Amino acid sequence: MQAFRFDAPPLPPEASEACERVRAFLATECGGGRYVPHRCSWSTFDPEFSRRAGAAGFIGVTWPREVGGQAQSSLVRFVITREMLAAGAPCGAHWIADRQSGPQILRHGSERARREILPRVCRGECFFGIGMSEPDSGSDLAAVRTRARRHGEGWLIDGSKIWTSQAHRVHYLIVLARTGEAGEDRHGGLTQFIVDLSASGVTVRPIHNLSGGHEFNEVFFREYYVPDDMRLGDEGAGWAMVTGELAFERSGPDRFLSDYRLLVELIDTIGPEPDARQAAEIGRLVSHLAALLRMSTSVAALLDEGRSPNTEAALVKDVGTAFEREVPEIARLLLPLQPSLDDHAQRLPETLAHVVLHAPSFTIRGGTREILRGIIARGLGLR
Ligand SMILES: Cc1cc2nc3c(=O)[nH]c(=O)nc-3n(C[C@H](O)[C@H](O)[C@H](O)COP(=O)(O)OP(=O)(O)OC[C@H]3O[C@@H](n4cnc5c(N)ncnc54)[C@H](O)[C@@H]3O)c2cc1C
């Protein structure tokens, strides 16, 4: 049986420097009233904030300088994202491009895609969404039915995607499509493409979530033309790329800090003299959070070493999102709270209502707990 690799290294001096820099940036932003700390930091879309974060060098931190990045380590990026989330900064516009689409383009994109797209991402001017899920292929991603067929110098895409977050606001999606025979394990014949949402042949329709908000969508492709240099990697190599991408998607602090502001407000409301139960529960949550931070730091270090920490990333997401689901439950146990979206006089009931309405999605988006546990079991050699 293989062991997990969670040997969190000490943070290097440049990570501490980055921490100070990003804290100063966020203090100026928040202090200057440019944003109000938000309950769902990384799903709050604010292009102007992203532009300022890009100008300050906080996007594409690990990418080479020639594409506009900072050539820093994943540990430096980890610290920057942790601080952004903890401060409730509205990072949603650039989040997906910075976390996973950009790294995919860097590794597998054509020269044109790297040259034309990545510097704009780093400047906080170009945003991405994920086009993986389809009506009958969420957990079973290998079942995708969207097809791409060769056409002249490029490809024509037909099919549809669902739950596509921010497709109505971003510039591009990375779309997983079937381009050839699936093979016995169904992992063959899949290819990823960079899809420009401003081109013709693509339609975006809203789906409203539990709170009535418009965050995700259905996306339809009808003879959508994509040039061959907007293909990612080799034809048919999409499965390995998608599974590699999920290590970036699943391991970061966004998988356990989604409702961090609720925890902060809970602690502030309880104040410096908690009763015995409040002290015990808050102590448990905070120590749990410290363990998650360590685990996530370890994954950042493994990425720096060029390893593929898929199993560890799945564990961070499984344990991390379970933690996120627990925070509102504990809040309700510790205080006589009535969640209310209309109670603007008191911050905590409003934050709680918002989190309660979004919490079911924490353990679904990016892969459900059952799927993650299957990956963990396989990684440990148990299945
Ligand atoms: C807020 C939010 C944002 C999202 N954003 C995006 C996005 O931007 N882009 C994108 O592509 N997708 C996105 N998704 C979709 C998400 O990735 C899928 O919802 C998720 O992968 C589950 O797929 P499904 O909804 O089809 O559920 P299903 O796969 O139908 O699963 C239903 C239930 O069955 C269980 N199950 C399924 N298969 C197995 C199995 N083999 N063993 C045990 N249990 C199993 C699941 O765990 C789950 O409980 C988003 C989802 C949410 C909630």
The ligand as an ORCA input file, in Angstrom:
! r2SCAN-3c Opt
* xyz 0 1
  C     -21.405     24.934     -8.038
  C     -20.982     23.998     -9.133
  C     -20.155     24.481    -10.134
  C     -19.757     23.626    -11.168
  N     -18.975     24.143    -12.154
  C     -18.604     23.346    -13.194
  C     -17.840     23.878    -14.271
  O     -17.498     25.059    -14.288
  N     -17.513     23.068    -15.288
  C     -17.858     21.752    -15.312
  O     -17.489     21.055    -16.258
  N     -18.602     21.214    -14.315
  C     -18.984     21.979    -13.257
  N     -19.755     21.459    -12.245
  C     -20.240     20.084    -12.376
  C     -19.616     19.094    -11.408
  O     -18.288     18.809    -11.756
  C     -20.502     17.846    -11.418
  O     -21.753     18.229    -10.864
  C     -19.928     16.717    -10.616
  O     -18.786     16.203    -11.261
  C     -20.955     15.571    -10.427
  O     -21.509     15.190    -11.628
  P     -23.110     15.082    -11.798
  O     -23.680     16.377    -11.332
  O     -23.363     14.652    -13.203
  O     -23.574     13.968    -10.780
  P     -23.557     12.393    -11.010
  O     -22.269     11.996    -11.636
  O     -24.831     12.009    -11.711
  O     -23.583     11.859     -9.521
  C     -24.792     11.780     -8.746
  C     -24.458     11.067     -7.438
  O     -24.026      9.722     -7.717
  C     -22.762      9.480     -7.144
  N     -21.938      8.644     -8.020
  C     -21.760      8.796     -9.351
  N     -20.924      7.855     -9.824
  C     -20.555      7.091     -8.766
  C     -19.712      5.967     -8.599
  N     -19.044      5.432     -9.631
  N     -19.567      5.443     -7.357
  C     -20.211      5.978     -6.294
  N     -21.056      7.048     -6.382
  C     -21.213      7.595     -7.598
  C     -22.098     10.854     -7.010
  O     -21.118     10.863     -5.988
  C     -23.296     11.732     -6.669
  O     -23.583     11.656     -5.294
  C     -20.179     22.266    -11.190
  C     -20.994     21.798    -10.165
  C     -21.419     22.650     -9.154
  C     -22.316     22.092     -8.085
*
